Amino acid sequence: MRNPGIAAVLSFIVPGLGQIYNGKILRGIFWLVITPGFWIGTGGLLGWVCHVISACTAYDYAKKHPS
């Protein structure tokens, strides 16, 4: 069983890790690549947005697909 809370926390700390925990490897790699680009590209202004969106999507997926 996937725990939505664990997925969200993992993705909030390291965007993409929650997706990998959920078994969505390519989606996790996407977030692992995009997030540093946002941090660097915006001078740190929008990097946190990737953390929040990644955590929300990992939580939603784990909640809808518990097994």
PDBQT receptor file of N, H, CA, C and O in Angstrom, charges set to zero:
ATOM      1  N   MET A   1       0.839  -1.186   0.000  1.00  0.00    +0.000 N 
ATOM      2  CA  MET A   1       0.000   0.000   0.000  1.00  0.00    +0.000 C 
ATOM      3  C   MET A   1       0.883   1.249   0.000  1.00  0.00    +0.000 C 
ATOM      4  O   MET A   1       1.833   1.360   0.775  1.00  0.00    +0.000 OA
ATOM      5  N   ARG A   2       0.553   2.158  -0.864  1.00  0.00    +0.000 N 
ATOM      6  H   ARG A   2      -0.219   2.068  -1.493  1.00  0.00    +0.000 HD
ATOM      7  CA  ARG A   2       1.257   3.434  -0.910  1.00  0.00    +0.000 C 
ATOM      8  C   ARG A   2       0.621   4.378   0.095  1.00  0.00    +0.000 C 
ATOM      9  O   ARG A   2      -0.603   4.476   0.186  1.00  0.00    +0.000 OA
ATOM     10  N   ASN A   3       1.450   5.060   0.836  1.00  0.00    +0.000 N 
ATOM     11  H   ASN A   3       2.444   4.981   0.763  1.00  0.00    +0.000 HD
ATOM     12  CA  ASN A   3       0.968   6.035   1.795  1.00  0.00    +0.000 C 
ATOM     13  C   ASN A   3       1.038   7.418   1.149  1.00  0.00    +0.000 C 
ATOM     14  O   ASN A   3       2.133   7.879   0.828  1.00  0.00    +0.000 OA
ATOM     15  N   PRO A   4      -0.098   8.097   0.948  1.00  0.00    +0.000 N 
ATOM     16  CA  PRO A   4      -0.084   9.414   0.314  1.00  0.00    +0.000 C 
ATOM     17  C   PRO A   4       0.741  10.440   1.087  1.00  0.00    +0.000 C 
ATOM     18  O   PRO A   4       1.378  11.302   0.481  1.00  0.00    +0.000 OA
ATOM     19  N   GLY A   5       0.737  10.357   2.407  1.00  0.00    +0.000 N 
ATOM     20  H   GLY A   5       0.219   9.657   2.899  1.00  0.00    +0.000 HD
ATOM     21  CA  GLY A   5       1.515  11.295   3.213  1.00  0.00    +0.000 C 
ATOM     22  C   GLY A   5       3.006  11.145   2.985  1.00  0.00    +0.000 C 
ATOM     23  O   GLY A   5       3.725  12.137   2.865  1.00  0.00    +0.000 OA
ATOM     24  N   ILE A   6       3.470   9.908   2.927  1.00  0.00    +0.000 N 
ATOM     25  H   ILE A   6       2.886   9.102   3.025  1.00  0.00    +0.000 HD
ATOM     26  CA  ILE A   6       4.893   9.664   2.673  1.00  0.00    +0.000 C 
ATOM     27  C   ILE A   6       5.263  10.149   1.281  1.00  0.00    +0.000 C 
ATOM     28  O   ILE A   6       6.310  10.771   1.101  1.00  0.00    +0.000 OA
ATOM     29  N   ALA A   7       4.421   9.874   0.299  1.00  0.00    +0.000 N 
ATOM     30  H   ALA A   7       3.571   9.369   0.445  1.00  0.00    +0.000 HD
ATOM     31  CA  ALA A   7       4.685  10.325  -1.069  1.00  0.00    +0.000 C 
ATOM     32  C   ALA A   7       4.801  11.849  -1.128  1.00  0.00    +0.000 C 
ATOM     33  O   ALA A   7       5.689  12.386  -1.790  1.00  0.00    +0.000 OA
ATOM     34  N   ALA A   8       3.896  12.538  -0.429  1.00  0.00    +0.000 N 
ATOM     35  H   ALA A   8       3.174  12.102   0.109  1.00  0.00    +0.000 HD
ATOM     36  CA  ALA A   8       3.913  14.000  -0.448  1.00  0.00    +0.000 C 
ATOM     37  C   ALA A   8       5.159  14.545   0.226  1.00  0.00    +0.000 C 
ATOM     38  O   ALA A   8       5.794  15.460  -0.299  1.00  0.00    +0.000 OA
ATOM     39  N   VAL A   9       5.521  14.000   1.382  1.00  0.00    +0.000 N 
ATOM     40  H   VAL A   9       5.006  13.257   1.809  1.00  0.00    +0.000 HD
ATOM     41  CA  VAL A   9       6.703  14.486   2.107  1.00  0.00    +0.000 C 
ATOM     42  C   VAL A   9       7.969  14.232   1.293  1.00  0.00    +0.000 C 
ATOM     43  O   VAL A   9       8.833  15.102   1.192  1.00  0.00    +0.000 OA
ATOM     44  N   LEU A  10       8.074  13.041   0.715  1.00  0.00    +0.000 N 
ATOM     45  H   LEU A  10       7.372  12.334   0.797  1.00  0.00    +0.000 HD
ATOM     46  CA  LEU A  10       9.255  12.733  -0.104  1.00  0.00    +0.000 C 
ATOM     47  C   LEU A  10       9.386  13.716  -1.263  1.00  0.00    +0.000 C 
ATOM     48  O   LEU A  10      10.478  14.210  -1.543  1.00  0.00    +0.000 OA
ATOM     49  N   SER A  11       8.273  13.997  -1.932  1.00  0.00    +0.000 N 
ATOM     50  H   SER A  11       7.386  13.595  -1.704  1.00  0.00    +0.000 HD
ATOM     51  CA  SER A  11       8.317  14.904  -3.077  1.00  0.00    +0.000 C 
ATOM     52  C   SER A  11       8.493  16.355  -2.657  1.00  0.00    +0.000 C 
ATOM     53  O   SER A  11       9.019  17.160  -3.425  1.00  0.00    +0.000 OA
ATOM     54  N   PHE A  12       8.067  16.693  -1.464  1.00  0.00    +0.000 N 
ATOM     55  H   PHE A  12       7.640  16.038  -0.841  1.00  0.00    +0.000 HD
ATOM     56  CA  PHE A  12       8.281  18.072  -1.006  1.00  0.00    +0.000 C 
ATOM     57  C   PHE A  12       9.756  18.296  -0.683  1.00  0.00    +0.000 C 
ATOM     58  O   PHE A  12      10.300  19.365  -0.962  1.00  0.00    +0.000 OA
ATOM     59  N   ILE A  13      10.395  17.299  -0.101  1.00  0.00    +0.000 N 
ATOM     60  H   ILE A  13       9.953  16.431   0.126  1.00  0.00    +0.000 HD
ATOM     61  CA  ILE A  13      11.818  17.418   0.235  1.00  0.00    +0.000 C 
ATOM     62  C   ILE A  13      12.670  17.365  -1.034  1.00  0.00    +0.000 C 
ATOM     63  O   ILE A  13      13.513  18.233  -1.260  1.00  0.00    +0.000 OA
ATOM     64  N   VAL A  14      12.443  16.344  -1.855  1.00  0.00    +0.000 N 
ATOM     65  H   VAL A  14      11.758  15.639  -1.672  1.00  0.00    +0.000 HD
ATOM     66  CA  VAL A  14      13.156  16.186  -3.129  1.00  0.00    +0.000 C 
ATOM     67  C   VAL A  14      12.112  15.942  -4.210  1.00  0.00    +0.000 C 
ATOM     68  O   VAL A  14      11.627  14.820  -4.351  1.00  0.00    +0.000 OA
ATOM     69  N   PRO A  15      11.756  16.974  -4.980  1.00  0.00    +0.000 N 
ATOM     70  CA  PRO A  15      10.732  16.795  -6.012  1.00  0.00    +0.000 C 
ATOM     71  C   PRO A  15      11.078  15.644  -6.959  1.00  0.00    +0.000 C 
ATOM     72  O   PRO A  15      12.168  15.584  -7.529  1.00  0.00    +0.000 OA
ATOM     73  N   GLY A  16      10.121  14.744  -7.105  1.00  0.00    +0.000 N 
ATOM     74  H   GLY A  16       9.236  14.793  -6.642  1.00  0.00    +0.000 HD
ATOM     75  CA  GLY A  16      10.301  13.567  -7.947  1.00  0.00    +0.000 C 
ATOM     76  C   GLY A  16      10.452  12.299  -7.137  1.00  0.00    +0.000 C 
ATOM     77  O   GLY A  16      10.161  11.212  -7.635  1.00  0.00    +0.000 OA
ATOM     78  N   LEU A  17      10.899  12.415  -5.907  1.00  0.00    +0.000 N 
ATOM     79  H   LEU A  17      11.135  13.298  -5.502  1.00  0.00    +0.000 HD
ATOM     80  CA  LEU A  17      11.098  11.231  -5.077  1.00  0.00    +0.000 C 
ATOM     81  C   LEU A  17       9.769  10.572  -4.724  1.00  0.00    +0.000 C 
ATOM     82  O   LEU A  17       9.691   9.345  -4.666  1.00  0.00    +0.000 OA
ATOM     83  N   GLY A  18       8.741  11.349  -4.492  1.00  0.00    +0.000 N 
ATOM     84  H   GLY A  18       8.805  12.346  -4.539  1.00  0.00    +0.000 HD
ATOM     85  CA  GLY A  18       7.411  10.792  -4.220  1.00  0.00    +0.000 C 
ATOM     86  C   GLY A  18       6.836  10.078  -5.424  1.00  0.00    +0.000 C 
ATOM     87  O   GLY A  18       6.156   9.062  -5.280  1.00  0.00    +0.000 OA
ATOM     88  N   GLN A  19       7.104  10.603  -6.618  1.00  0.00    +0.000 N 
ATOM     89  H   GLN A  19       7.656  11.429  -6.735  1.00  0.00    +0.000 HD
ATOM     90  CA  GLN A  19       6.643   9.948  -7.835  1.00  0.00    +0.000 C 
ATOM     91  C   GLN A  19       7.363   8.604  -8.014  1.00  0.00    +0.000 C 
ATOM     92  O   GLN A  19       6.750   7.615  -8.415  1.00  0.00    +0.000 OA
ATOM     93  N   ILE A  20       8.646   8.579  -7.718  1.00  0.00    +0.000 N 
ATOM     94  H   ILE A  20       9.144   9.383  -7.393  1.00  0.00    +0.000 HD
ATOM     95  CA  ILE A  20       9.401   7.331  -7.808  1.00  0.00    +0.000 C 
ATOM     96  C   ILE A  20       8.872   6.342  -6.773  1.00  0.00    +0.000 C 
ATOM     97  O   ILE A  20       8.737   5.155  -7.069  1.00  0.00    +0.000 OA
ATOM     98  N   TYR A  21       8.572   6.812  -5.577  1.00  0.00    +0.000 N 
ATOM     99  H   TYR A  21       8.681   7.777  -5.338  1.00  0.00    +0.000 HD
ATOM    100  CA  TYR A  21       7.960   5.974  -4.530  1.00  0.00    +0.000 C 
ATOM    101  C   TYR A  21       6.642   5.379  -5.029  1.00  0.00    +0.000 C 
ATOM    102  O   TYR A  21       6.314   4.239  -4.700  1.00  0.00    +0.000 OA
ATOM    103  N   ASN A  22       5.893   6.139  -5.814  1.00  0.00    +0.000 N 
ATOM    104  H   ASN A  22       6.160   7.065  -6.080  1.00  0.00    +0.000 HD
ATOM    105  CA  ASN A  22       4.626   5.672  -6.372  1.00  0.00    +0.000 C 
ATOM    106  C   ASN A  22       4.806   4.757  -7.577  1.00  0.00    +0.000 C 
ATOM    107  O   ASN A  22       3.825   4.208  -8.079  1.00  0.00    +0.000 OA
ATOM    108  N   GLY A  23       6.025   4.585  -8.047  1.00  0.00    +0.000 N 
ATOM    109  H   GLY A  23       6.821   5.032  -7.639  1.00  0.00    +0.000 HD
ATOM    110  CA  GLY A  23       6.277   3.733  -9.198  1.00  0.00    +0.000 C 
ATOM    111  C   GLY A  23       6.263   4.459 -10.528  1.00  0.00    +0.000 C 
ATOM    112  O   GLY A  23       6.351   3.820 -11.577  1.00  0.00    +0.000 OA
ATOM    113  N   LYS A  24       6.155   5.766 -10.513  1.00  0.00    +0.000 N 
ATOM    114  H   LYS A  24       6.083   6.285  -9.661  1.00  0.00    +0.000 HD
ATOM    115  CA  LYS A  24       6.135   6.566 -11.738  1.00  0.00    +0.000 C 
ATOM    116  C   LYS A  24       7.542   7.127 -11.972  1.00  0.00    +0.000 C 
ATOM    117  O   LYS A  24       7.807   8.296 -11.693  1.00  0.00    +0.000 OA
ATOM    118  N   ILE A  25       8.424   6.291 -12.479  1.00  0.00    +0.000 N 
ATOM    119  H   ILE A  25       8.209   5.341 -12.706  1.00  0.00    +0.000 HD
ATOM    120  CA  ILE A  25       9.847   6.616 -12.605  1.00  0.00    +0.000 C 
ATOM    121  C   ILE A  25      10.078   7.798 -13.546  1.00  0.00    +0.000 C 
ATOM    122  O   ILE A  25      10.799   8.729 -13.188  1.00  0.00    +0.000 OA
ATOM    123  N   LEU A  26       9.489   7.781 -14.731  1.00  0.00    +0.000 N 
ATOM    124  H   LEU A  26       8.903   7.024 -15.022  1.00  0.00    +0.000 HD
ATOM    125  CA  LEU A  26       9.724   8.868 -15.692  1.00  0.00    +0.000 C 
ATOM    126  C   LEU A  26       9.187  10.203 -15.176  1.00  0.00    +0.000 C 
ATOM    127  O   LEU A  26       9.799  11.248 -15.394  1.00  0.00    +0.000 OA
ATOM    128  N   ARG A  27       8.064  10.164 -14.503  1.00  0.00    +0.000 N 
ATOM    129  H   ARG A  27       7.567   9.314 -14.325  1.00  0.00    +0.000 HD
ATOM    130  CA  ARG A  27       7.511  11.391 -13.922  1.00  0.00    +0.000 C 
ATOM    131  C   ARG A  27       8.440  11.921 -12.824  1.00  0.00    +0.000 C 
ATOM    132  O   ARG A  27       8.622  13.130 -12.680  1.00  0.00    +0.000 OA
ATOM    133  N   GLY A  28       9.017  11.003 -12.062  1.00  0.00    +0.000 N 
ATOM    134  H   GLY A  28       8.869  10.021 -12.180  1.00  0.00    +0.000 HD
ATOM    135  CA  GLY A  28       9.970  11.395 -11.027  1.00  0.00    +0.000 C 
ATOM    136  C   GLY A  28      11.222  12.020 -11.613  1.00  0.00    +0.000 C 
ATOM    137  O   GLY A  28      11.724  13.020 -11.100  1.00  0.00    +0.000 OA
ATOM    138  N   ILE A  29      11.723  11.432 -12.681  1.00  0.00    +0.000 N 
ATOM    139  H   ILE A  29      11.315  10.619 -13.097  1.00  0.00    +0.000 HD
ATOM    140  CA  ILE A  29      12.907  11.989 -13.352  1.00  0.00    +0.000 C 
ATOM    141  C   ILE A  29      12.595  13.373 -13.907  1.00  0.00    +0.000 C 
ATOM    142  O   ILE A  29      13.433  14.273 -13.849  1.00  0.00    +0.000 OA
ATOM    143  N   PHE A  30      11.392  13.540 -14.443  1.00  0.00    +0.000 N 
ATOM    144  H   PHE A  30      10.712  12.808 -14.490  1.00  0.00    +0.000 HD
ATOM    145  CA  PHE A  30      10.975  14.853 -14.941  1.00  0.00    +0.000 C 
ATOM    146  C   PHE A  30      11.116  15.910 -13.852  1.00  0.00    +0.000 C 
ATOM    147  O   PHE A  30      11.713  16.962 -14.082  1.00  0.00    +0.000 OA
ATOM    148  N   TRP A  31      10.567  15.635 -12.662  1.00  0.00    +0.000 N 
ATOM    149  H   TRP A  31      10.083  14.781 -12.476  1.00  0.00    +0.000 HD
ATOM    150  CA  TRP A  31      10.650  16.617 -11.572  1.00  0.00    +0.000 C 
ATOM    151  C   TRP A  31      12.080  16.811 -11.090  1.00  0.00    +0.000 C 
ATOM    152  O   TRP A  31      12.460  17.918 -10.707  1.00  0.00    +0.000 OA
ATOM    153  N   LEU A  32      12.880  15.743 -11.105  1.00  0.00    +0.000 N 
ATOM    154  H   LEU A  32      12.571  14.844 -11.417  1.00  0.00    +0.000 HD
ATOM    155  CA  LEU A  32      14.280  15.863 -10.688  1.00  0.00    +0.000 C 
ATOM    156  C   LEU A  32      15.081  16.756 -11.633  1.00  0.00    +0.000 C 
ATOM    157  O   LEU A  32      16.058  17.381 -11.219  1.00  0.00    +0.000 OA
ATOM    158  N   VAL A  33      14.673  16.817 -12.891  1.00  0.00    +0.000 N 
ATOM    159  H   VAL A  33      13.879  16.309 -13.227  1.00  0.00    +0.000 HD
ATOM    160  CA  VAL A  33      15.363  17.647 -13.879  1.00  0.00    +0.000 C 
ATOM    161  C   VAL A  33      14.803  19.067 -13.907  1.00  0.00    +0.000 C 
ATOM    162  O   VAL A  33      15.566  20.030 -13.981  1.00  0.00    +0.000 OA
ATOM    163  N   ILE A  34      13.495  19.205 -13.851  1.00  0.00    +0.000 N 
ATOM    164  H   ILE A  34      12.875  18.423 -13.791  1.00  0.00    +0.000 HD
ATOM    165  CA  ILE A  34      12.844  20.513 -13.979  1.00  0.00    +0.000 C 
ATOM    166  C   ILE A  34      13.089  21.420 -12.770  1.00  0.00    +0.000 C 
ATOM    167  O   ILE A  34      13.303  22.622 -12.931  1.00  0.00    +0.000 OA
ATOM    168  N   THR A  35      13.057  20.859 -11.580  1.00  0.00    +0.000 N 
ATOM    169  H   THR A  35      12.883  19.883 -11.449  1.00  0.00    +0.000 HD
ATOM    170  CA  THR A  35      13.158  21.679 -10.370  1.00  0.00    +0.000 C 
ATOM    171  C   THR A  35      14.450  22.489 -10.291  1.00  0.00    +0.000 C 
ATOM    172  O   THR A  35      14.386  23.692 -10.039  1.00  0.00    +0.000 OA
ATOM    173  N   PRO A  36      15.624  21.877 -10.496  1.00  0.00    +0.000 N 
ATOM    174  CA  PRO A  36      16.841  22.709 -10.458  1.00  0.00    +0.000 C 
ATOM    175  C   PRO A  36      16.829  23.802 -11.520  1.00  0.00    +0.000 C 
ATOM    176  O   PRO A  36      17.361  24.892 -11.306  1.00  0.00    +0.000 OA
ATOM    177  N   GLY A  37      16.216  23.503 -12.671  1.00  0.00    +0.000 N 
ATOM    178  H   GLY A  37      15.784  22.618 -12.845  1.00  0.00    +0.000 HD
ATOM    179  CA  GLY A  37      16.109  24.517 -13.718  1.00  0.00    +0.000 C 
ATOM    180  C   GLY A  37      15.302  25.720 -13.264  1.00  0.00    +0.000 C 
ATOM    181  O   GLY A  37      15.655  26.862 -13.562  1.00  0.00    +0.000 OA
ATOM    182  N   PHE A  38      14.224  25.464 -12.548  1.00  0.00    +0.000 N 
ATOM    183  H   PHE A  38      13.938  24.537 -12.307  1.00  0.00    +0.000 HD
ATOM    184  CA  PHE A  38      13.412  26.568 -12.021  1.00  0.00    +0.000 C 
ATOM    185  C   PHE A  38      14.164  27.331 -10.939  1.00  0.00    +0.000 C 
ATOM    186  O   PHE A  38      14.116  28.561 -10.898  1.00  0.00    +0.000 OA
ATOM    187  N   TRP A  39      14.863  26.607 -10.055  1.00  0.00    +0.000 N 
ATOM    188  H   TRP A  39      14.902  25.608 -10.088  1.00  0.00    +0.000 HD
ATOM    189  CA  TRP A  39      15.626  27.292  -8.999  1.00  0.00    +0.000 C 
ATOM    190  C   TRP A  39      16.689  28.196  -9.615  1.00  0.00    +0.000 C 
ATOM    191  O   TRP A  39      16.830  29.353  -9.219  1.00  0.00    +0.000 OA
ATOM    192  N   ILE A  40      17.426  27.675 -10.569  1.00  0.00    +0.000 N 
ATOM    193  H   ILE A  40      17.311  26.735 -10.890  1.00  0.00    +0.000 HD
ATOM    194  CA  ILE A  40      18.519  28.449 -11.174  1.00  0.00    +0.000 C 
ATOM    195  C   ILE A  40      17.976  29.504 -12.126  1.00  0.00    +0.000 C 
ATOM    196  O   ILE A  40      18.421  30.651 -12.108  1.00  0.00    +0.000 OA
ATOM    197  N   GLY A  41      17.016  29.117 -12.957  1.00  0.00    +0.000 N 
ATOM    198  H   GLY A  41      16.654  28.185 -12.972  1.00  0.00    +0.000 HD
ATOM    199  CA  GLY A  41      16.488  30.022 -13.976  1.00  0.00    +0.000 C 
ATOM    200  C   GLY A  41      15.770  31.241 -13.429  1.00  0.00    +0.000 C 
ATOM    201  O   GLY A  41      15.754  32.295 -14.065  1.00  0.00    +0.000 OA
ATOM    202  N   THR A  42      15.177  31.104 -12.256  1.00  0.00    +0.000 N 
ATOM    203  H   THR A  42      15.189  30.248 -11.739  1.00  0.00    +0.000 HD
ATOM    204  CA  THR A  42      14.441  32.239 -11.690  1.00  0.00    +0.000 C 
ATOM    205  C   THR A  42      15.165  32.852 -10.495  1.00  0.00    +0.000 C 
ATOM    206  O   THR A  42      14.603  33.685  -9.784  1.00  0.00    +0.000 OA
ATOM    207  N   GLY A  43      16.379  32.451 -10.280  1.00  0.00    +0.000 N 
ATOM    208  H   GLY A  43      16.837  31.774 -10.857  1.00  0.00    +0.000 HD
ATOM    209  CA  GLY A  43      17.141  33.002  -9.161  1.00  0.00    +0.000 C 
ATOM    210  C   GLY A  43      16.553  32.612  -7.807  1.00  0.00    +0.000 C 
ATOM    211  O   GLY A  43      16.696  33.351  -6.833  1.00  0.00    +0.000 OA
ATOM    212  N   GLY A  44      15.894  31.462  -7.743  1.00  0.00    +0.000 N 
ATOM    213  H   GLY A  44      15.778  30.862  -8.535  1.00  0.00    +0.000 HD
ATOM    214  CA  GLY A  44      15.325  30.976  -6.499  1.00  0.00    +0.000 C 
ATOM    215  C   GLY A  44      13.906  31.419  -6.228  1.00  0.00    +0.000 C 
ATOM    216  O   GLY A  44      13.345  31.069  -5.189  1.00  0.00    +0.000 OA
ATOM    217  N   LEU A  45      13.309  32.176  -7.129  1.00  0.00    +0.000 N 
ATOM    218  H   LEU A  45      13.765  32.460  -7.972  1.00  0.00    +0.000 HD
ATOM    219  CA  LEU A  45      11.964  32.688  -6.873  1.00  0.00    +0.000 C 
ATOM    220  C   LEU A  45      10.864  31.649  -7.094  1.00  0.00    +0.000 C 
ATOM    221  O   LEU A  45       9.877  31.636  -6.358  1.00  0.00    +0.000 OA
ATOM    222  N   LEU A  46      11.015  30.788  -8.086  1.00  0.00    +0.000 N 
ATOM    223  H   LEU A  46      11.817  30.798  -8.684  1.00  0.00    +0.000 HD
ATOM    224  CA  LEU A  46       9.945  29.842  -8.416  1.00  0.00    +0.000 C 
ATOM    225  C   LEU A  46      10.295  28.383  -8.146  1.00  0.00    +0.000 C 
ATOM    226  O   LEU A  46       9.491  27.497  -8.435  1.00  0.00    +0.000 OA
ATOM    227  N   GLY A  47      11.461  28.122  -7.606  1.00  0.00    +0.000 N 
ATOM    228  H   GLY A  47      12.114  28.842  -7.371  1.00  0.00    +0.000 HD
ATOM    229  CA  GLY A  47      11.839  26.739  -7.322  1.00  0.00    +0.000 C 
ATOM    230  C   GLY A  47      10.913  26.086  -6.327  1.00  0.00    +0.000 C 
ATOM    231  O   GLY A  47      10.612  24.899  -6.445  1.00  0.00    +0.000 OA
ATOM    232  N   TRP A  48      10.460  26.840  -5.355  1.00  0.00    +0.000 N 
ATOM    233  H   TRP A  48      10.705  27.805  -5.260  1.00  0.00    +0.000 HD
ATOM    234  CA  TRP A  48       9.571  26.279  -4.326  1.00  0.00    +0.000 C 
ATOM    235  C   TRP A  48       8.247  25.832  -4.927  1.00  0.00    +0.000 C 
ATOM    236  O   TRP A  48       7.601  24.931  -4.391  1.00  0.00    +0.000 OA
ATOM    237  N   VAL A  49       7.829  26.450  -6.038  1.00  0.00    +0.000 N 
ATOM    238  H   VAL A  49       8.353  27.182  -6.474  1.00  0.00    +0.000 HD
ATOM    239  CA  VAL A  49       6.576  26.061  -6.694  1.00  0.00    +0.000 C 
ATOM    240  C   VAL A  49       6.663  24.610  -7.165  1.00  0.00    +0.000 C 
ATOM    241  O   VAL A  49       5.695  23.858  -7.049  1.00  0.00    +0.000 OA
ATOM    242  N   CYS A  50       7.819  24.218  -7.694  1.00  0.00    +0.000 N 
ATOM    243  H   CYS A  50       8.606  24.829  -7.788  1.00  0.00    +0.000 HD
ATOM    244  CA  CYS A  50       8.001  22.830  -8.133  1.00  0.00    +0.000 C 
ATOM    245  C   CYS A  50       7.869  21.868  -6.963  1.00  0.00    +0.000 C 
ATOM    246  O   CYS A  50       7.303  20.785  -7.114  1.00  0.00    +0.000 OA
ATOM    247  N   HIS A  51       8.388  22.252  -5.789  1.00  0.00    +0.000 N 
ATOM    248  H   HIS A  51       8.847  23.132  -5.667  1.00  0.00    +0.000 HD
ATOM    249  CA  HIS A  51       8.282  21.397  -4.608  1.00  0.00    +0.000 C 
ATOM    250  C   HIS A  51       6.812  21.177  -4.241  1.00  0.00    +0.000 C 
ATOM    251  O   HIS A  51       6.400  20.052  -3.960  1.00  0.00    +0.000 OA
ATOM    252  N   VAL A  52       6.041  22.239  -4.245  1.00  0.00    +0.000 N 
ATOM    253  H   VAL A  52       6.376  23.153  -4.473  1.00  0.00    +0.000 HD
ATOM    254  CA  VAL A  52       4.626  22.151  -3.859  1.00  0.00    +0.000 C 
ATOM    255  C   VAL A  52       3.826  21.342  -4.880  1.00  0.00    +0.000 C 
ATOM    256  O   VAL A  52       3.051  20.463  -4.503  1.00  0.00    +0.000 OA
ATOM    257  N   ILE A  53       4.008  21.634  -6.162  1.00  0.00    +0.000 N 
ATOM    258  H   ILE A  53       4.638  22.348  -6.468  1.00  0.00    +0.000 HD
ATOM    259  CA  ILE A  53       3.259  20.918  -7.198  1.00  0.00    +0.000 C 
ATOM    260  C   ILE A  53       3.637  19.436  -7.214  1.00  0.00    +0.000 C 
ATOM    261  O   ILE A  53       2.770  18.572  -7.346  1.00  0.00    +0.000 OA
ATOM    262  N   SER A  54       4.911  19.151  -7.082  1.00  0.00    +0.000 N 
ATOM    263  H   SER A  54       5.615  19.853  -6.975  1.00  0.00    +0.000 HD
ATOM    264  CA  SER A  54       5.364  17.770  -7.061  1.00  0.00    +0.000 C 
ATOM    265  C   SER A  54       4.769  17.016  -5.874  1.00  0.00    +0.000 C 
ATOM    266  O   SER A  54       4.335  15.873  -6.019  1.00  0.00    +0.000 OA
ATOM    267  N   ALA A  55       4.747  17.645  -4.712  1.00  0.00    +0.000 N 
ATOM    268  H   ALA A  55       5.099  18.573  -4.594  1.00  0.00    +0.000 HD
ATOM    269  CA  ALA A  55       4.171  17.015  -3.521  1.00  0.00    +0.000 C 
ATOM    270  C   ALA A  55       2.675  16.764  -3.709  1.00  0.00    +0.000 C 
ATOM    271  O   ALA A  55       2.173  15.700  -3.348  1.00  0.00    +0.000 OA
ATOM    272  N   CYS A  56       1.969  17.733  -4.268  1.00  0.00    +0.000 N 
ATOM    273  H   CYS A  56       2.376  18.598  -4.561  1.00  0.00    +0.000 HD
ATOM    274  CA  CYS A  56       0.519  17.582  -4.487  1.00  0.00    +0.000 C 
ATOM    275  C   CYS A  56       0.215  16.465  -5.479  1.00  0.00    +0.000 C 
ATOM    276  O   CYS A  56      -0.701  15.674  -5.257  1.00  0.00    +0.000 OA
ATOM    277  N   THR A  57       0.967  16.394  -6.562  1.00  0.00    +0.000 N 
ATOM    278  H   THR A  57       1.712  17.037  -6.743  1.00  0.00    +0.000 HD
ATOM    279  CA  THR A  57       0.696  15.356  -7.556  1.00  0.00    +0.000 C 
ATOM    280  C   THR A  57       1.051  13.970  -7.014  1.00  0.00    +0.000 C 
ATOM    281  O   THR A  57       0.352  12.999  -7.302  1.00  0.00    +0.000 OA
ATOM    282  N   ALA A  58       2.125  13.870  -6.239  1.00  0.00    +0.000 N 
ATOM    283  H   ALA A  58       2.693  14.659  -6.005  1.00  0.00    +0.000 HD
ATOM    284  CA  ALA A  58       2.483  12.578  -5.640  1.00  0.00    +0.000 C 
ATOM    285  C   ALA A  58       1.412  12.132  -4.657  1.00  0.00    +0.000 C 
ATOM    286  O   ALA A  58       1.055  10.955  -4.618  1.00  0.00    +0.000 OA
ATOM    287  N   TYR A  59       0.900  13.059  -3.868  1.00  0.00    +0.000 N 
ATOM    288  H   TYR A  59       1.190  14.016  -3.899  1.00  0.00    +0.000 HD
ATOM    289  CA  TYR A  59      -0.164  12.751  -2.906  1.00  0.00    +0.000 C 
ATOM    290  C   TYR A  59      -1.426  12.290  -3.628  1.00  0.00    +0.000 C 
ATOM    291  O   TYR A  59      -2.018  11.273  -3.267  1.00  0.00    +0.000 OA
ATOM    292  N   ASP A  60      -1.834  13.039  -4.647  1.00  0.00    +0.000 N 
ATOM    293  H   ASP A  60      -1.354  13.865  -4.940  1.00  0.00    +0.000 HD
ATOM    294  CA  ASP A  60      -3.044  12.689  -5.389  1.00  0.00    +0.000 C 
ATOM    295  C   ASP A  60      -2.935  11.314  -6.040  1.00  0.00    +0.000 C 
ATOM    296  O   ASP A  60      -3.880  10.527  -5.995  1.00  0.00    +0.000 OA
ATOM    297  N   TYR A  61      -1.785  11.025  -6.643  1.00  0.00    +0.000 N 
ATOM    298  H   TYR A  61      -1.017  11.665  -6.679  1.00  0.00    +0.000 HD
ATOM    299  CA  TYR A  61      -1.622   9.732  -7.312  1.00  0.00    +0.000 C 
ATOM    300  C   TYR A  61      -1.668   8.606  -6.295  1.00  0.00    +0.000 C 
ATOM    301  O   TYR A  61      -2.325   7.590  -6.527  1.00  0.00    +0.000 OA
ATOM    302  N   ALA A  62      -0.979   8.771  -5.171  1.00  0.00    +0.000 N 
ATOM    303  H   ALA A  62      -0.446   9.596  -4.983  1.00  0.00    +0.000 HD
ATOM    304  CA  ALA A  62      -0.966   7.707  -4.151  1.00  0.00    +0.000 C 
ATOM    305  C   ALA A  62      -2.358   7.515  -3.556  1.00  0.00    +0.000 C 
ATOM    306  O   ALA A  62      -2.728   6.393  -3.210  1.00  0.00    +0.000 OA
ATOM    307  N   LYS A  63      -3.122   8.573  -3.433  1.00  0.00    +0.000 N 
ATOM    308  H   LYS A  63      -2.822   9.485  -3.714  1.00  0.00    +0.000 HD
ATOM    309  CA  LYS A  63      -4.484   8.470  -2.873  1.00  0.00    +0.000 C 
ATOM    310  C   LYS A  63      -5.420   7.742  -3.856  1.00  0.00    +0.000 C 
ATOM    311  O   LYS A  63      -6.260   6.945  -3.440  1.00  0.00    +0.000 OA
ATOM    312  N   LYS A  64      -5.271   8.019  -5.150  1.00  0.00    +0.000 N 
ATOM    313  H   LYS A  64      -4.589   8.666  -5.488  1.00  0.00    +0.000 HD
ATOM    314  CA  LYS A  64      -6.146   7.413  -6.155  1.00  0.00    +0.000 C 
ATOM    315  C   LYS A  64      -5.732   5.987  -6.499  1.00  0.00    +0.000 C 
ATOM    316  O   LYS A  64      -6.563   5.187  -6.929  1.00  0.00    +0.000 OA
ATOM    317  N   HIS A  65      -4.449   5.661  -6.313  1.00  0.00    +0.000 N 
ATOM    318  H   HIS A  65      -3.774   6.311  -5.963  1.00  0.00    +0.000 HD
ATOM    319  CA  HIS A  65      -3.920   4.342  -6.657  1.00  0.00    +0.000 C 
ATOM    320  C   HIS A  65      -3.184   3.760  -5.450  1.00  0.00    +0.000 C 
ATOM    321  O   HIS A  65      -1.953   3.717  -5.448  1.00  0.00    +0.000 OA
ATOM    322  N   PRO A  66      -3.910   3.312  -4.430  1.00  0.00    +0.000 N 
ATOM    323  CA  PRO A  66      -3.253   2.878  -3.189  1.00  0.00    +0.000 C 
ATOM    324  C   PRO A  66      -2.434   1.592  -3.295  1.00  0.00    +0.000 C 
ATOM    325  O   PRO A  66      -1.573   1.354  -2.449  1.00  0.00    +0.000 OA
ATOM    326  N   SER A  67      -2.669   0.776  -4.285  1.00  0.00    +0.000 N 
ATOM    327  H   SER A  67      -3.369   0.970  -4.972  1.00  0.00    +0.000 HD
ATOM    328  CA  SER A  67      -1.912  -0.476  -4.360  1.00  0.00    +0.000 C 
ATOM    329  C   SER A  67      -0.948  -0.494  -5.506  1.00  0.00    +0.000 C 
ATOM    330  O   SER A  67      -0.239  -1.481  -5.701  1.00  0.00    +0.000 OA
TER     331      SER A  67
